[in-house]
Amino acid sequence: MESHVKRRDAGLCQHCAHGRTLVSKRGQHFQLCQRAKLDPRYSAYPPLPVLDCPGHEEPGQPD
């Protein structure tokens, strides 16, 4: 039997220049918002899926 982990949909975070997927030692996936390091309006680990975010940027977009 094939074993795999199904990740929860992260919404906008999955395709954001500021989003990073972290995997715990137990194989759990977490979405980190790197905007939270400099801007307190953003949660470091937002509740998923994120459907609306004023800070969302596609990779490669200028800041």
N, C-alpha and C positions, 0 to 999 in steps of 0.2 A: 504494500500500500504506500502511495506517495504521500509524504508529509510536507506541508508547507504552511506558512503563516499568512493569513489574509489580513492585509493592512486596512484600517479604517480610512474612509475617504476624508482627507484633510481640507477639502474645498480649495479656496484660493491659495492657501499656504503651500500646497503641493507644487504650484507653478510660480512661486514668488521668489524674487531675487534675494529676499531677506529670510526665507524659510529654510530650515535645515532639519532633516530627519535624523533622529538619534535612536539607536537601538540599545536596549539594556542588556545586561548579561543573561537575562531570562528570555530574551527575544522579543520583548515588548517594544513597540515603535512609539516615539514621541515626536511631536513637531515643535521645534524651537523657533521663536521669532527673534531674530537678531536685532530688530529695531528696538526691542525692550531694553537693550543695554544702554541706550542713550536717551530714550524717550519713555517716560513713565506712563504715557497713554496706552502703551501696548503691553500685553501680557506675554511673559516669556514662553509660557505653555498655554496657548489659548484653547478654549473648549472647541472641539471639532464637531462638525465641519465649519470652517469659517466661510461664510457666504457673502460678507460685505466687510471691506477693510479699506480705510482711506489711505493706508500706507502701502497697499499692494502695488508691486512693480514687476512686470515681466522681466526675466533675465535679459540683460543687455540694454535695458532702458537707462537713460541718464538719470541721475538723482535729482 
